[in-house]
Amino acid sequence: MTFFIIVFLIIGLLIMTMDKYFYITVSNILNFKDINSEITLKSLGYYNNSIFTHKLYGVLLAFIITTLIYILYVFLIKKKDRELHSKIKKLEDDLIKITKGNYSIEIKGDDEYSTLRDEIYKIVVNLKSLEDESKSQKLNLKKDLSNIAHQLKTPITSIGFMAELIETDPKNMKDYLEKLNLELDRLETFTEVLLKLSKVNSNTIEYKYKELSIKEIIKDILNSLNRDRNIKVEYIGQDFLVLGDEVWIYEAFLNIIKNSLEHTFNNVEIEFISNPIYKEIKIKDNGSGVDEEIINRIFDRFYRGNTSIPGYGIGLNLSKSIIENHSGEILAYNDNGLTFQIKFYNVT
């Protein structure tokens, strides 16, 4: 109603102004023709300096024009409301599809609404992605806790059993204490590996980067692991430098080389390849390789496959995380034995 009154007053003011203008214009024309405009206009019924024969006609004209404008205004408002309601309904339907996992939503137009809708889509998709990631992390956490509990159960059970034997069979206490210490060492090692893994995966490590000779690191590892083994190590290609943290790079290659030494027959081949894009190291043993299922899951946490080799199934997962944190990647595949392919990309 307020809109109608305001428009009516504006239209009325315009009509009054135009009425006065037209009356003066007609009067001037008649006077120019030597005709008495006042007498002539009054004789035609135009009084009070107005082109309307009655003032009510001007008010009525203002009312009619205002009504037409108001009707047009209401029509446009309702049309806009219907369009907006339709767009909101479309947005609501699309958001429901997104929450159900259907992300194939087509966004048309370049108006403000399309931009707003695009931003809402991005937010909802990101939230859905975060929700899915959170669910996945919860499942992984549940699996990890189950695996940790399983890994701890054996040494803890063994320690409890040894403690009982020490009480019931003191004559063999020395043997039982040795086995108990072995289990304690096993627990300590497992705890240390878990702490390393948690640091790497939580991205809380402040890496101390410097240029490292990968060949020298590998040689140091082999000198410590290959002392009592008759395994031939062959180096191919030229050594190169990689930017990384010496402690953690050592840890990464330690687990990889340890795996190669455990699966080889008598030879390990280490190849160095360098180009402008990346530095590559291939560590290849001449063993019998591993099953395809193991290859596909070899870097999974706590996965050990069907192997009798002692371990926790954490080492290669830890190595993968460390290498990826150093702008690298690692692959494993069978090639007349098991081959680990490590690449460090040249980033600036």
Sequence and secondary structure as in RCSB ss.txt:
>XXXX:A:sequence
MTFFIIVFLIIGLLIMTMDKYFYITVSNILNFKDINSEITLKSLGYYNNSIFTHKLYGVLLAFIITTLIYILYVF
LIKKKDRELHSKIKKLEDDLIKITKGNYSIEIKGDDEYSTLRDEIYKIVVNLKSLEDESKSQKLNLKKDLSNIAH
QLKTPITSIGFMAELIETDPKNMKDYLEKLNLELDRLETFTEVLLKLSKVNSNTIEYKYKELSIKEIIKDILNSL
NRDRNIKVEYIGQDFLVLGDEVWIYEAFLNIIKNSLEHTFNNVEIEFISNPIYKEIKIKDNGSGVDEEIINRIFD
RFYRGNTSIPGYGIGLNLSKSIIENHSGEILAYNDNGLTFQIKFYNVT
>XXXX:A:secstr
 HHHHHHHHHHHHHHHHHHHHHHHHHHHHHHHTT  HHHHHHHTT  TT SSSSHHHHHHHHHHHHHHHHHHHHH
HHHHHHHHHHHHHHHHHHHHHHHHTT         SHHHHHHHHHHHHHHHHHHHHHHHHHHHHHHHHHHHHHHH
HHHHHHHHHHHHHHHHHH GGGHHHHHHHHHHHHHHHHHHHHHHHHHHHHHTT     EEEEEHHHHHHHHHHHH
STT   EEEEES   EEEEEHHHHHHHHHHHHHHHHHH SSEEEEEEEE SSEEEEEEEE S    HHHHHHTTS
TT   S  S   S HHHHHHHHHHHTTEEEEEEESSSEEEEEEEE   
